Amino acid sequence: MKIAWGITGAGHLLLESVEIVENLSREHEVTVLLSGAGEEVLKMYGLYNRVESITGGYYRELVLEKDQKFSYPLAGRFSLGRYDLLVVSPTTSNTIAKVVSGIADNLITNAIAQAGKGKIPTLIVPVDLEAGDVQTVLPSKLELELCQHCSTCHAAAACPQDAITPGVEINLLKCQGCGACQMACPFGAISGGKKIFIRMREIDISNTKKLAGLEDVDVVETPEQLLKIISSF
């Protein structure tokens, strides 16, 4: 199968989505589409290189939004029916709000719109699915209460991207999620993979429910469920 997989800027369900992409790429031709935020977040969580390593070759491309400018020429493949399936996982509430409003102003929303025109089935895994609190994982974080404000910050010195301002913060737009800072800090002031709970907003849940009314679009609860669904195509 020729599968297009879109990744948006959510940290929740990101690792699980990347693992499924890796699995599918062993048997199928998978093109990975990254929104601008999706590219940034993959790097923050140290997952960008994993996605890059499974792509390469025609219909196995890694497509970056910044390379597609404003006309998103690759989206033409969807209107022509060149793919068997489009998957978007994880899908942010912002992306879903645009989709249900008929807005197609970035690589992922454009792909979804063109897939509809090309009658290509689309599977969407939302990060905001049900009301209540959901547990998610943070990227690297400077824990100020543990920072000893050393005269020489070992974490900052170890960072290959110069992403750490000692005693202040980690610039996540520079961070590549390599974990070197965590290993270098003798006081454990750099955390990675910290779990927190966030509350789902009602407006986001409402927009997710509206997806069910879109033609050729199916909502899937978790990335893991995708394997069984895709095997039935």
Long-range contacts (C-beta under 8 A, 24 or more apart in sequence): 1-28, 1-29, 1-84, 1-85, 1-230, 1-233, 2-28, 2-29, 2-31, 2-59, 2-82, 2-83, 2-84, 2-85, 3-28, 3-29, 3-30, 3-31, 3-83, 3-84, 3-85, 3-86, 3-87, 3-230, 4-30, 4-31, 4-32, 4-33, 4-77, 4-78, 4-83, 4-85, 4-86, 4-87, 4-111, 4-115, 5-30, 5-31, 5-32, 5-33, 5-86, 5-87, 5-88, 5-89, 6-32, 6-33, 6-34, 6-35, 6-38, 6-86, 6-87, 6-88, 6-89, 6-91, 6-107, 6-108, 6-111, 6-112, 7-32, 7-33, 7-34, 7-35, 7-38, 7-42, 7-51, 7-88, 7-89, 7-90, 7-108, 8-35, 8-37, 8-38, 8-88, 8-90, 8-91, 8-92, 8-94, 8-95, 8-108, 9-35, 9-36, 9-37, 9-38, 9-40, 9-41, 9-92, 9-94, 10-41, 10-90, 10-91, 10-92, 10-127, 11-41, 11-44, 11-45, 11-136, 11-137, 11-138, 11-139, 12-90, 12-127, 12-134, 12-136, 12-137, 13-89, 13-90, 13-125, 13-127, 13-222, 13-223, 14-41, 14-42, 14-45, 14-47, 14-90, 15-45, 15-47, 15-137, 16-222, 16-223, 16-224, 17-89, 17-90, 17-125, 17-223, 18-42, 18-47, 18-50, 18-51, 19-223, 20-89, 20-223, 20-224, 20-226, 20-227, 21-51, 21-54, 22-50, 22-54, 23-227, 24-227, 24-230, 25-54, 25-55, 25-60, 29-59, 29-60, 30-54, 30-55, 30-60, 31-55, 31-59, 31-60, 31-61, 31-63, 31-83, 32-61, 32-62, 32-63, 33-63, 33-65, 33-74, 33-107, 33-108, 33-111, 34-62, 34-63, 34-64, 34-65, 34-107, 35-65, 35-95, 35-106, 35-107, 35-108, 36-65, 36-66, 36-106, 37-92, 38-65, 38-108, 39-64, 39-65, 39-66, 40-172, 40-173, 41-139, 43-175, 43-176, 43-177, 44-139, 44-140, 44-172, 44-175, 44-176, 44-177, 45-137, 45-139, 45-177, 46-176, 46-177, 46-178, 46-179, 47-177, 48-176, 48-177, 63-107, 65-106, 65-107, 65-108, 68-107, 72-106, 72-107, 72-110, 72-111, 74-107, 74-111, 75-107, 75-110, 75-111, 75-113, 75-114, 76-114, 77-114, 78-111, 78-114, 78-115, 78-117, 78-118, 78-120, 79-114, 79-117, 79-118, 80-118, 81-118, 81-119, 81-120, 82-118, 83-115, 83-120, 84-120, 84-121, 84-233, 85-120, 85-121, 85-122, 85-123, 85-230, 85-233, 86-111, 86-112, 86-115, 86-120, 86-121, 86-122, 86-123, 87-122, 87-123, 87-124, 87-125, 87-226, 87-230, 88-112, 88-122, 88-123, 88-124, 88-125, 89-123, 89-124, 89-125, 89-220, 89-223, 89-226, 90-125, 90-126, 90-127, 90-223, 91-124, 91-125, 91-126, 91-127, 92-127, 93-126, 93-127, 93-128, 93-201, 93-204, 93-207, 93-208, 96-124, 96-126, 96-128, 96-204, 96-207, 96-208, 96-211, 97-203, 97-204, 97-207, 99-124, 99-211, 99-214, 99-217, 100-207, 100-210, 100-211, 100-214, 112-217, 115-216, 116-214, 116-215, 116-216, 116-217, 119-216, 120-216, 121-216, 121-218, 121-233, 122-216, 122-217, 122-218, 123-217, 123-218, 123-220, 123-226, 123-229, 123-230, 124-211, 124-217, 124-218, 124-219, 124-220, 125-219, 125-220, 125-221, 125-222, 125-223, 125-226, 126-208, 126-211, 126-219, 128-200, 128-201, 128-204, 128-205, 128-207, 128-208, 129-200, 129-205, 129-208, 129-219, 129-221, 130-200, 130-205, 131-200, 131-202, 131-205, 132-199, 132-200, 133-197, 133-198, 133-199, 133-200, 134-197, 134-198, 134-200, 135-195, 135-196, 135-197, 136-195, 136-196, 136-197, 136-198, 137-193, 137-194, 137-195, 138-191, 138-193, 138-194, 138-195, 138-196, 139-172, 139-175, 139-177, 139-192, 140-170, 140-172, 140-175, 140-177, 140-179, 140-181, 140-182, 140-190, 140-191, 140-192, 141-170, 141-190, 141-191, 141-192, 141-194, 142-168, 142-169, 142-170, 142-189, 142-190, 143-188, 143-189, 143-190, 143-191, 144-189, 146-187, 146-188, 146-189, 147-187, 147-189, 148-187, 148-189, 154-184, 154-185, 154-186, 155-181, 155-182, 155-184, 155-185, 155-189, 155-190, 156-181, 157-184, 158-183, 158-184
